Amino acid sequence: MAGDFSLLQERTHGNDIKFISWCPAMDLLAIVSVENNITIFRFLSWQRLLSMTPAFTIENDQKDQGGSNNSDNMDDRSVLSLTWRSDGKQFVVGMGGGIIIYNVENGDLVNQHFTNHSATTYSWISLAHQINSSFITATSQFERTQRSLLAIQCSPNTSSSTSSQSSQTSQTNSPLDILTKAKELSPLSILLTHENDCTVVFRAFGVLPIAKLALNDTFTGVTSAQLSTDMRICTIVDSKGQAGTFQTNILATHSPDIALLSLYASTVSDTLALLQSDIRTLARDWKNECTSFIESKLDTLSSMLRDQAVESTPSQEFLILFSTGLCSPPLQQFLLNTFPEQMLRKAAKGIDQACQ
C-alpha cells in the first residue's frame, strides 16, 4: 500500500504555516501563515500568483456602523478560515471581525461583512439553475432597475461619462443581450458561515444573508458545515463529533428567485451606501464652509474690537450680550454690518410663520 503513494514535490514556504486550502477548480493552493499572510501558488509550477495580508477597508466615520469592527484589535486580523468558491474565481476569508471576499485574479476586495463575533467560513457551492422565460423577464426588469439607479450613483463630476454610459446601456436591450446577461447571472452561489456557537448563516453570492440555521442545545462548537452540490442537503458536525443532516430543498427549488432578489438587494445596498457617503461628504463640506464663514466674521469683529481699544474677545462680547442685553459699540456696529434690517425682518417673518 505504501508503494502506491509517491512524493511529487517538496517545497519550502519560509514561514510557519497555519493551514492550507486547495482550489476546487484549478491547480491553486492557498497557504495561510501564522502571521495571517495569504499566499496563492500554482501547485505544478509553484508560481506565486498572489501574496497579501487580509484587512477590512472602512472609513473612520463608518467603523461603528453595521458591526463592531475595530482595526486596532488583533483578534479582528486573525485569519480563521479560507474557502474557495466552487469555480475558483473568488475566495472568502473568515476573520475575527467578519468575512472578506477577494478576487483571485488581482487580489481586489470584492465585498466585506462585519460581525460582532468571529466568523468561520465553510463550503461555497454554486448551482446553475434553468433559464426560462420568466427568468429572462425578471432579468430585463433588473436591467431597467439598474438603469434607473444609474443617475443616483453618478457624481456631478462624471455626468458626461454617465450620459455616454447610459446611452450605451440603453442600446443593450435586445433579447439576445438579455439572455446573455441571464446566463451570466444564472449560477447561484451559497456560502456557509458559522458566526456563533449555534447559528450557521447561508449567504447568497457570499454576501447577502438569506437564511439562518439555528441549532439546538445538542450541538456545541460547530466544526464543519457542508452543503451538497445540488444544495438540497446540509450536514453539520460539532466539536463533540455529533453530525446532523438538514434538508435545504428550498435553495435548489427557488434558486432563480434567490439569485435575482440577491442582485436587487445588492444594487439597492450599493446605492444606499453611495447616498450615505454623499450625505457624509455634503455634511462635512457644509461644516467646513460654515466654520470658515464664522471664523472670517469673528476675525472682522476682533479687528473692530482692537481698533476701538476694547480688550474683550468676540466670545466675551456675545456672552455679555446674551446674559445682560448690553451691546458694546464695536459689537453693535458689527451686527448692523453683518445683519442688515431686511435680513432680520425676513428671519423674524420666518420665525413667526413657523410658530403659527
Disulfide bonds with the S-S distance in Angstrom:
none
